[in-house]
Amino acid sequence: MAVISGCRCGSQLPTTEDMNESIIAALQARFGEQTCKVQVTRDAMPTCWVPADKIVAVLQYLKSDVNMPYRMLYDLTAIDERAYKRAQNGHIHFDFAVVYNLFSFERNDFLRLKVGLRGEYPNLPSITHIWPAANWYEREVYDMFGIRFDGHPLLKRILMPTTWQGHPLRKEHPARATEMGPFRLFDEKVDREQEALQFRPEEWGLKRQSDDSDFMFLNIGPQHPGTHGVLRIILQLDGEDIVDAVPDIGFHHRGAEKMGERQSWHTYIPYTDRIDYLGGVMNNLAYLLAVEKLAGIEVPLRAQVIRVMLCEFFRIASHLVWYGTFAQDVGQLSPVFYMFTDRERIFEIIEAVCGGRMHPNWFRIGGVAQDLPNGWDKLVREFIKYFPPKLREYDKMVMQNAIFKARTVGIGIYTLEEAIDWGVTGPGLRACGLEWDMRKMRPYSGYENFAFEVPTAANGDCYDRALVRIEEMRQSLRIIEQCLEHMPAGDFKSHHPLATPPVKQYTMHDIETLIHHFLNVSWGPVIPAGEAMSCIEATKGWNGYYLISDGNTSPYRVRVRTPSFPHMQMIPYISRGYTVADLLSILGGMDYVLADIDR
């Protein structure tokens, strides 16, 4: 079974202020003050501007040489700065900026580096030789912004079709279909698109044959059932053994970041539900924490506890989908029906509280949409009593099943060092032995007030990843029970003027609140200029939003960092040498959804 123990390492860490000063001082001492120009941000994350010709050396130093290194490349993205009018708090105006977000487990802190670029289609050195996880991130920046990375092993589009014209996250690219004219599908276009979908191994750096055999190339997808979303994986096979794999994503890409830059801060909330569409309101929380940092909004204690309770319900619901479909992927059909029935019980509670089920979009800037309804506690109490025996039953049915063990034990192994190098977070990281949960180590929304344990395992295989998730459901149940027994009184939403919308009951009593309500619903709040990032322990790993405001009613830049994107990138690395049947175990044990990858 998984090793369960309390989190102990956080208490020995230095303060955030000390760490920020120490890393800035270390960079300036090593590379000079001109190499690390500090920018003040709303989230107080240490942020530096680094010249393009120094970025590789700086990143190599931060990963390998600095005291308490930044071993994880958490995210890599870009900003089209050409329409960004405000230059303040150390912000330097460029045409484009490439942003590197690093994380240090020893410091328990993030570091943001920015590289300013000028020109219509600028270029920058690739860092794929430092972090393998940079491969897809650099391809995404090239695809979305047109920024080239010199030395990248295979710089081509990743989310958009290869025939797409333009780069969608540049400001001149249309944000709506109505801005692009009527769609026409001519025969010539059909032929061109079909030709672009043809797989040619040489274009991906793959050989057609070895010294003693010819390789076979097998298309898995694009399909949904066995791949948990519209995914295509091209396998290079020697018999049944996987020589290499090419994941082809983008079929589910809907432009979530582009939509965030055209919506108001408030009206974007429902869009977040559809990213990890199994995570429900947990997507709302990741987004709203960043908005609330920008606006300086403090969420009332009751609203925090309500948020925590709903998030943990969705964690269990998401894990139940994973649990049942994982068993189905390896040939066990019955569990998915039992577990989806239990998920329906959770949705009955969600529906009673929020009025919606999978996508309730119920959280708001500064709190939640409404207070808890009468009778909510009875529904929660009944589920807490009902669910533990069901988990024990599923342990016997699935985890102790000899065939399930044969299909998962020792399959898809990666080490802790490899997990960090590839940006693996959540249960996939804890299954390698690292007791790291953002709810414990960097608490948010009042998680520091709850008693729960962080499950870990040691082998880093498909079976251990399953053990961690199953124990997480039991810990989520503990948290929900504490919410039930200790739900505080008070407001369910902040009275801050930027909380959207104001509490409805007050609009019936004074004209100022009514006007405020009308303006905030029709236009949305004006969030102060600045930038902030959030990071939560979502159902599949670390989920974060990086938001930039230029003091308007809409975000200037919305970046969604999802856990499934780096996880899927690792598929070729952990599949080589296994069989086609093993690939289904590896995919099932990973727990991803394509909307979380493609956004």
Secondary structure, DSSP 8 states (H G I E B T S, - for coil): --EEE---GGGGS--HHHHHHHHHHHHHHHH-GGG-EEE--TT---EEE--GGGHHHHHHIIIIISSS---EEEEEEEEE-TT-----TT----SEEEEEEEEETTTTEEEEEEEEE-SSS-EEE--TTT-TTHHHHHHHHHHHH--EEET-SS---SSS-TT--S-TTSTTS-SSGGGS------HHHHHHHHHHH---GGGGT--SB-SS-B-EEEEEEEESGGGTSSEEEEEEEETTEEEEEEEE--TT---HHHHHTTS-TTTTHHHHHTTSTTTTHHHHHHHHHHHHHHHT----HHHHHHHHHHHHHHHHHHHHHHHHHHHHHTT--HHHHHHHHHHHHHHHHHHHHHS-SS----EETTEESS---TTHHHHHHHHHHHHHHHHHHHIIIIIT-HHHHHHHTTSS---HHHHHHTT--THHHHTTT----HHHHS--TTGGGS---EEE-SS-SHHHHHHHHHHHHHHHHHHHHHHHHT---S-SB---TTSSS--HHHHTT-HHHHHHHHHHHHT-----SEEEE--EE-SSSEEEEEEEE-SSSS-SEEEEE-SHHHHHHTHHHHHTTSBHHHHHHHHHHH---HHHHH-
